[in-house]
Each structure stands twice: as structure tokens, then as C-alpha cells.
């Protein structure tokens, strides 16, 4: 089996998560996070729309991690993001983190807004 080393660009991969934290690029971040090619920022949840809308034109897909379990995001949030030109995919935060890392390694224009798992 041949293994290939993954090289990330300026964006940092999501290394791990635990109760109320995420580890991105080797650094621990408490609470929700927004991870993109621009870096890592705190994300306060569904009502914190400004940093998500700021990604319009910079990313093609925004993964929204809904916590430990998959859940629906508010319909008005989805409409707002899609009208801004962002593709939106909702999934549990662990799955969103894994998917983000895979697409990041492919050089895709993506971001992840993740709610903590516990």
C-alpha cells in the first residue's frame, strides 16, 4: 500500500475534538469554531451569522457541524447563506470535521462552522 503525505496550504486541519473544544492546527479552541483558509475564529452558533456571511465569494461549501448528533439548522439561516452564494451542508460536528479535512487536503475552497460535541 502506498501512503501519500497530505500537504495543507495556509489553512489548518482539524486535529481533534472533545467536550466543548476543538483542536485545530495543534491549538485548542474552547466552544464553537469557524475554520477556513482565513484561520480559526470563535463561533457562537446559529445566531452568529456575520462571520459566515463574510465567507461569501471565498468558499464554495460551508459545513455546519450541529454538535454530537445531526440536526436541522434554522431554515432562515440556510436561506440567508444560500442567497449569499454559499453551499451549505449540515452534519454532526465529528463528520463535518472529517469531511472538512478531506476536502482541505484536495485544495477545495471550504469552511466549517462547528458546534461543540458536549
C-alpha beads as a LAMMPS data file, in Angstrom:
LAMMPS data file: protein, C-alpha beads

118 atoms
117 bonds

1 atom types
1 bond types

-500.0 500.0 xlo xhi
-500.0 500.0 ylo yhi
-500.0 500.0 zlo zhi

Masses

1 110.0

Atoms # bond

1 1 1 0.000 0.000 0.000
2 1 1 1.309 3.424 -0.904
3 1 1 0.779 6.243 1.579
4 1 1 0.814 9.845 0.486
5 1 1 1.697 12.689 2.780
6 1 1 -1.020 15.320 2.896
7 1 1 0.152 18.890 2.494
8 1 1 -2.261 21.562 3.651
9 1 1 -1.999 25.076 2.244
10 1 1 -2.366 28.025 4.608
11 1 1 -5.480 26.514 6.181
12 1 1 -5.076 24.303 9.221
13 1 1 -6.641 20.841 9.609
14 1 1 -8.957 19.984 12.467
15 1 1 -6.834 17.675 14.615
16 1 1 -9.413 16.596 17.168
17 1 1 -12.287 17.480 19.435
18 1 1 -13.687 16.730 22.850
19 1 1 -16.260 18.007 25.291
20 1 1 -16.598 21.724 24.486
21 1 1 -13.352 22.094 22.496
22 1 1 -11.751 21.598 19.094
23 1 1 -8.042 21.279 18.298
24 1 1 -7.101 22.982 15.025
25 1 1 -3.541 23.055 13.735
26 1 1 -2.297 21.830 17.128
27 1 1 -4.073 24.586 19.119
28 1 1 -7.006 24.037 21.467
29 1 1 -10.079 26.257 20.968
30 1 1 -12.903 26.278 23.511
31 1 1 -16.526 26.259 22.334
32 1 1 -17.716 26.548 18.762
33 1 1 -15.257 27.365 15.984
34 1 1 -15.261 28.640 12.432
35 1 1 -12.387 27.147 10.437
36 1 1 -11.439 28.311 6.949
37 1 1 -8.465 29.319 4.843
38 1 1 -8.558 32.617 6.759
39 1 1 -7.824 30.845 10.045
40 1 1 -9.763 29.858 13.132
41 1 1 -12.242 32.030 14.986
42 1 1 -14.747 31.516 17.766
43 1 1 -18.272 30.857 16.520
44 1 1 -21.213 31.487 18.851
45 1 1 -23.755 29.385 16.975
46 1 1 -26.626 29.854 14.571
47 1 1 -27.290 33.491 15.522
48 1 1 -23.646 34.421 14.820
49 1 1 -24.185 34.960 11.085
50 1 1 -21.743 37.792 10.276
51 1 1 -18.582 35.633 10.122
52 1 1 -20.403 33.056 7.997
53 1 1 -21.650 35.661 5.526
54 1 1 -18.129 37.118 5.336
55 1 1 -17.071 33.857 3.658
56 1 1 -19.261 34.522 0.601
57 1 1 -17.130 34.521 -2.531
58 1 1 -14.212 32.915 -0.665
59 1 1 -15.551 29.402 -0.143
60 1 1 -17.832 27.181 -2.186
61 1 1 -19.151 24.981 0.625
62 1 1 -19.720 25.665 4.308
63 1 1 -20.042 22.616 6.540
64 1 1 -22.149 23.302 9.603
65 1 1 -21.470 20.889 12.444
66 1 1 -24.575 20.612 14.615
67 1 1 -22.875 19.080 17.665
68 1 1 -22.711 15.418 18.659
69 1 1 -25.768 14.481 16.574
70 1 1 -27.007 15.651 13.209
71 1 1 -29.812 18.196 13.461
72 1 1 -31.548 20.662 11.190
73 1 1 -30.167 24.176 11.107
74 1 1 -32.691 27.032 11.221
75 1 1 -34.363 27.402 7.824
76 1 1 -33.801 31.176 7.753
77 1 1 -30.060 30.642 8.294
78 1 1 -29.875 28.198 5.382
79 1 1 -31.771 30.593 3.099
80 1 1 -29.557 33.532 4.125
81 1 1 -26.337 31.589 3.457
82 1 1 -27.531 30.163 0.148
83 1 1 -28.693 33.594 -1.038
84 1 1 -25.160 34.838 -0.257
85 1 1 -23.815 32.167 -2.617
86 1 1 -22.625 29.638 -0.051
87 1 1 -23.318 25.954 -0.445
88 1 1 -24.419 24.608 2.937
89 1 1 -24.039 21.058 4.236
90 1 1 -25.193 20.190 7.741
91 1 1 -23.931 17.164 9.627
92 1 1 -22.788 16.164 13.092
93 1 1 -19.636 18.066 14.091
94 1 1 -17.333 14.994 14.042
95 1 1 -18.424 14.150 10.482
96 1 1 -18.129 17.804 9.427
97 1 1 -14.569 17.943 10.800
98 1 1 -13.540 14.787 8.935
99 1 1 -15.139 15.953 5.686
100 1 1 -13.511 19.369 6.037
101 1 1 -10.068 17.755 6.398
102 1 1 -10.534 15.524 3.368
103 1 1 -11.635 18.356 1.102
104 1 1 -8.980 20.675 2.536
105 1 1 -6.315 18.153 1.527
106 1 1 -7.711 18.300 -2.007
107 1 1 -7.271 22.081 -2.087
108 1 1 -11.007 22.819 -2.123
109 1 1 -12.481 26.183 -1.072
110 1 1 -14.305 25.164 2.093
111 1 1 -15.042 26.214 5.643
112 1 1 -16.532 24.548 8.715
113 1 1 -18.637 26.125 11.448
114 1 1 -18.717 23.619 14.287
115 1 1 -20.771 23.479 17.471
116 1 1 -19.133 21.560 20.353
117 1 1 -19.981 17.912 20.915
118 1 1 -20.605 18.088 24.616

Bonds

1 1 1 2
2 1 2 3
3 1 3 4
4 1 4 5
5 1 5 6
6 1 6 7
7 1 7 8
8 1 8 9
9 1 9 10
10 1 10 11
11 1 11 12
12 1 12 13
13 1 13 14
14 1 14 15
15 1 15 16
16 1 16 17
17 1 17 18
18 1 18 19
19 1 19 20
20 1 20 21
21 1 21 22
22 1 22 23
23 1 23 24
24 1 24 25
25 1 25 26
26 1 26 27
27 1 27 28
28 1 28 29
29 1 29 30
30 1 30 31
31 1 31 32
32 1 32 33
33 1 33 34
34 1 34 35
35 1 35 36
36 1 36 37
37 1 37 38
38 1 38 39
39 1 39 40
40 1 40 41
41 1 41 42
42 1 42 43
43 1 43 44
44 1 44 45
45 1 45 46
46 1 46 47
47 1 47 48
48 1 48 49
49 1 49 50
50 1 50 51
51 1 51 52
52 1 52 53
53 1 53 54
54 1 54 55
55 1 55 56
56 1 56 57
57 1 57 58
58 1 58 59
59 1 59 60
60 1 60 61
61 1 61 62
62 1 62 63
63 1 63 64
64 1 64 65
65 1 65 66
66 1 66 67
67 1 67 68
68 1 68 69
69 1 69 70
70 1 70 71
71 1 71 72
72 1 72 73
73 1 73 74
74 1 74 75
75 1 75 76
76 1 76 77
77 1 77 78
78 1 78 79
79 1 79 80
80 1 80 81
81 1 81 82
82 1 82 83
83 1 83 84
84 1 84 85
85 1 85 86
86 1 86 87
87 1 87 88
88 1 88 89
89 1 89 90
90 1 90 91
91 1 91 92
92 1 92 93
93 1 93 94
94 1 94 95
95 1 95 96
96 1 96 97
97 1 97 98
98 1 98 99
99 1 99 100
100 1 100 101
101 1 101 102
102 1 102 103
103 1 103 104
104 1 104 105
105 1 105 106
106 1 106 107
107 1 107 108
108 1 108 109
109 1 109 110
110 1 110 111
111 1 111 112
112 1 112 113
113 1 113 114
114 1 114 115
115 1 115 116
116 1 116 117
117 1 117 118
